[in-house]
Amino acid sequence: MYLARSAEGARAPAYLIATSSELYERHLIKMARLTDALADALVLRGQQKRQARVGAQLPVMAFDTAYADPIDHPRRRFAPGAPPPGGIASAGSRPETF
């Protein structure tokens, strides 16, 4: 499945970011810049600054959480019945599901 391959491919860079203070700081700067850009776009569309800031933070937090998920929950499946990342689960092995 595409999602399983995507999760497998996301593990390496996410792991590197999680284990390197310099890369983690860079990641935080990128997320802050993305939040600022989204907030600015919302202000241009007529939102008040405070509402725009909150509205920009939510999708960035969702992205950041999803990006870290393969590290935090390496055996989680995207859907019940989907093959686990990396192949077929052994008998008696029950990965997490959403």
C-alpha positions as CSV (number, residue, x, y, z in Angstrom):
1,M,0.0,0.0,0.0
2,Y,1.1,3.5,-0.7
3,L,0.5,4.7,2.8
4,A,2.6,2.0,4.3
5,R,5.5,2.8,2.0
6,S,5.1,6.5,2.7
7,A,5.2,5.9,6.5
8,E,8.3,3.8,6.0
9,G,10.0,6.5,4.0
10,A,9.1,9.1,6.5
11,R,10.9,7.4,9.4
12,A,14.5,8.2,8.4
13,P,14.2,12.0,8.1
14,A,11.8,12.2,11.1
15,Y,14.2,10.2,13.2
16,L,17.2,12.3,12.2
17,I,15.3,15.5,13.1
18,A,14.2,14.0,16.5
19,T,17.8,13.0,17.4
20,S,19.7,16.1,16.3
21,S,19.3,19.4,18.2
22,E,20.4,21.5,15.2
23,L,18.0,19.8,12.8
24,Y,15.2,20.0,15.4
25,E,15.9,23.7,15.8
26,R,15.8,24.1,12.0
27,H,12.6,22.2,11.8
28,L,11.0,24.5,14.5
29,I,12.1,27.6,12.5
30,K,10.5,26.2,9.4
31,M,7.3,25.4,11.2
32,A,7.2,29.0,12.7
33,R,7.8,30.5,9.2
34,L,5.1,28.3,7.8
35,T,2.7,29.4,10.5
36,D,3.6,33.1,9.9
37,A,3.0,32.7,6.2
38,L,-0.4,31.0,6.7
39,A,-1.4,33.7,9.2
40,D,-0.4,36.4,6.8
41,A,-2.5,34.8,4.1
42,L,-5.5,34.6,6.3
43,V,-5.1,38.3,7.3
44,L,-5.1,39.1,3.6
45,R,-8.4,37.3,3.3
46,G,-9.9,39.4,6.0
47,Q,-9.4,37.5,9.2
48,Q,-8.4,39.3,12.4
49,K,-4.7,38.8,13.4
50,R,-5.5,36.8,16.5
51,Q,-7.9,34.5,14.6
52,A,-5.5,34.1,11.7
53,R,-2.7,33.1,14.1
54,V,-4.8,30.4,15.7
55,G,-6.1,29.3,12.3
56,A,-2.6,29.0,11.0
57,Q,-1.3,27.1,14.0
58,L,-3.8,24.3,13.8
59,P,-2.8,22.9,10.3
60,V,0.9,23.3,11.2
61,M,0.4,21.3,14.4
62,A,-1.5,18.6,12.5
63,F,1.3,18.3,10.0
64,D,4.0,18.3,12.7
65,T,2.1,15.6,14.6
66,A,1.6,13.4,11.5
67,Y,5.2,13.9,10.5
68,A,6.4,12.6,13.9
69,D,3.9,9.7,14.1
70,P,6.1,7.1,12.3
71,I,8.7,7.7,15.1
72,D,6.3,7.8,18.0
73,H,4.2,4.8,16.8
74,P,6.2,2.7,14.3
75,R,3.8,-0.2,14.2
76,R,0.6,1.9,13.8
77,R,-1.4,1.1,10.7
78,F,-3.4,3.6,8.7
79,A,-6.5,1.5,8.5
80,P,-7.6,-1.8,10.0
81,G,-6.6,-4.7,7.8
82,A,-3.9,-2.7,6.0
83,P,-0.5,-4.4,6.0
84,P,1.9,-3.0,8.5
85,P,4.9,-0.9,7.3
86,G,7.6,-3.2,6.2
87,G,5.6,-6.4,5.5
88,I,3.2,-8.9,7.0
89,A,2.9,-9.0,10.8
90,S,3.8,-12.2,12.5
91,A,1.1,-14.3,14.2
92,G,0.2,-12.9,17.6
93,S,1.6,-9.5,16.7
94,R,-1.1,-6.8,16.8
95,P,-0.1,-3.3,15.6
96,E,-1.9,-0.2,16.6
97,T,-4.7,1.1,14.3
98,F,-6.5,4.4,14.0
